[in-house]
Amino acid sequence: MTITFDHVEQEAEHIATYYFAPERLVQYTAGQFVELSLEHPHADNRGRRRWFTLSSSPTDELVSITTKHTPKAGSSFKKALQAMLPGDQIQMSDAMGDFVLPKLIQTPLIFVAGGIGITPFHSMLTWLHHTNEARNISLLYGVHSEEEIIFQNTITSAGVHATIIVDQPAHAWGGQRGMLTADSIIGLEPVNDDALIYVSGPEPMVEQLEQGLLHKGVKKHQLVLDFFPNYVTD
Ligand SMILES: Cc1cc2nc3c(=O)[nH]c(=O)nc-3n(C[C@H](O)[C@H](O)[C@H](O)COP(=O)(O)OP(=O)(O)OC[C@H]3O[C@@H](n4cnc5c(N)ncnc54)[C@H](O)[C@@H]3O)c2cc1C
């Protein structure tokens, strides 16, 4: 369907959320992703199409994506995204994917986000807040530096127990330091047999955490994984 660029909001120095008005109601579940086609001249070899999680909630009027820009080395797609003007139209596929909340609302959930992997959780937490649905959720959110922490208002409004872990913090950072590891997830709280662990982020991080968690005795069926292939976190 055609979606019309409405506005952009800067979340952090290099992270922005792009808002679009859809031509008709978009049917999707919080946490799903779409493919965007953005026509632009002189596209590089990575082309004109990209997958993005919808960071918006199905309860929102506009749909949004949130992405990180790499200054200088960014793709032609991301440069064209940054150059969009209100009223510009692009194409969006149907939403897809099963990185969505489980039907059983009693299921204890541990959300683990690496960097821009926070996007599906933003969609889910906004949806829960808008619909007043209470779930038992802990969030572990890992970033390289504290400047990359986004969506703090949503996390606070949703009332989830959140731990932010920074691997290259400034001296003054008073929170947790280090990388996301299976130990940091397990150490968060006991992972009961009925709990589900949702992990979202760059592919190597998700794979590493999956192996680590399985090694620690977490069952495969307790892991719900969403990875962003080719996503480089430099
Ligand atoms: C299901 C799914 C959901 C996703 N959700 C999101 C999301 O919510 N947010 C999000 O940001 N991404 C998401 N992604 C990833 C997204 O599709 C892009 O792959 C990612 O944002 C990188 O974009 P880019 O290729 O335009 O590169 P950029 O972001 O511009 O650059 C990323 C890196 O690639 C390098 N690079 C740039 N251009 C080239 C080139 N021509 N050749 C070689 N290297 C280059 C840069 O040096 C940089 O290190 C998702 C992917 C999938 C599959």
The ligand as an ORCA input file, in Angstrom:
! r2SCAN-3c Opt
* xyz 0 1
  C      12.665     -8.421     10.259
  C      13.609     -7.232     10.227
  C      13.311     -6.116     10.993
  C      14.163     -5.015     10.972
  N      13.849     -3.934     11.737
  C      14.675     -2.854     11.746
  C      14.366     -1.724     12.541
  O      13.344     -1.660     13.246
  N      15.235     -0.677     12.499
  C      16.378     -0.702     11.737
  O      17.130      0.279     11.743
  N      16.703     -1.766     10.988
  C      15.860     -2.847     10.974
  N      16.176     -3.938     10.206
  C      17.428     -3.895      9.404
  C      17.210     -3.077      8.135
  O      16.451     -3.811      7.191
  C      18.556     -2.686      7.490
  O      19.232     -3.853      7.065
  C      19.448     -1.929      8.460
  O      18.763     -0.821      9.018
  C      20.705     -1.435      7.745
  O      20.317     -0.479      6.794
  P      21.195     -0.143      5.511
  O      21.470     -1.415      4.766
  O      20.426      0.877      4.732
  O      22.592      0.391      6.029
  P      22.969      1.652      6.964
  O      22.156      1.636      8.220
  O      22.991      2.910      6.177
  O      24.443      1.231      7.317
  C      24.652      0.149      8.221
  C      26.053     -0.382      8.014
  O      26.221     -0.887      6.703
  C      27.378     -0.309      6.091
  N      27.031      0.004      4.690
  C      26.218      0.996      4.280
  N      26.118      0.986      2.930
  C      26.867     -0.052      2.492
  C      27.159     -0.599      1.212
  N      26.670     -0.063      0.083
  N      27.937     -1.684      1.136
  C      28.451     -2.242      2.260
  N      28.207     -1.761      3.501
  C      27.443     -0.684      3.622
  C      27.659      0.944      6.879
  O      29.066      1.197      6.928
  C      27.146      0.624      8.249
  O      28.139      0.030      9.033
  C      15.340     -5.042     10.187
  C      15.619     -6.172      9.411
  C      14.768     -7.240      9.421
  C      15.079     -8.427      8.560
*
